[in-house]
Amino acid sequence: MSHPPRRRLGARLLALSTLTVLGLAVPATAALAHVTVGPASITAGTYSVLAFKVPNESATAKTSEVAVTLPSDHPFASVSARQLPGWTATLTRTKLQNPVTDDDNATITEAVTTVTWRADASSRIALGQYVEFDLSVGPVPDVRELSFPAVQTYDDGTVVRWNQPTPASGEEPEHPVPTLAVTPAAASSTAPGSATSSPGTGAAATSSGAASSSSGADTAAAGPTVTVTATPAAAAGDSDGAARTLGVVGIVVGAAGALLAAVALRSRRGGAGS
């Protein structure tokens, strides 16, 4: 009984393992490219810290500006931005056309509806990098979920709008709107992933001052703003995405090595018995 040469067999297995690695790694990279908001859920009536994770998708340009629209139909009475080195945060307040009453029976006539972060030249987000932008908000309204349309602007003028809701089919759109679930207050003791804090925790400023945002996000009757500034610093690398990809590669390569060893052992035994 003839056996294929070991070199040819090894080459085939190596090619197969390489294709497997590529097939697993590419979807993982694509999944990390969306603008998202965390945690997965927050509890109604609490003060929570929202983390907007913004990766850079362009191979030729850097992200220079990010604008997030906050809900105006269920506004937050308190909004503050964490100071981020190399970025300037602008909070735009809007006079609400229809004042609302929060869970504490307080009437809200104006609220922060847009937060815009602009980067210094040395802090723009490059390919393979991401930055997390934190907001302390509250009280969280008692609704099913909250959506935060975002606008990502690149330094070559390209604008990407993350504002597409997920359809009834469940198929993810090209630019999904960042969305998180709201857990009812009565179920807060068993709600996983809920992040709460007292008003202003982890934030550098509250909304006051005067100016209007030029982010391109839709607001009505723009009002006072507050600006948060910090010294320049380099953007963080996408270390978690790289770690996941390397982990997948390590598993596949290890499996391919074990398969090569088994085939080689079997070939030697077959040669000895022929």
Order of alpha helices (4+ residues) and beta strands (2+ residues): alpha-beta-beta-beta-beta-beta-beta-beta-beta-beta-beta-beta-beta-beta-beta-alpha
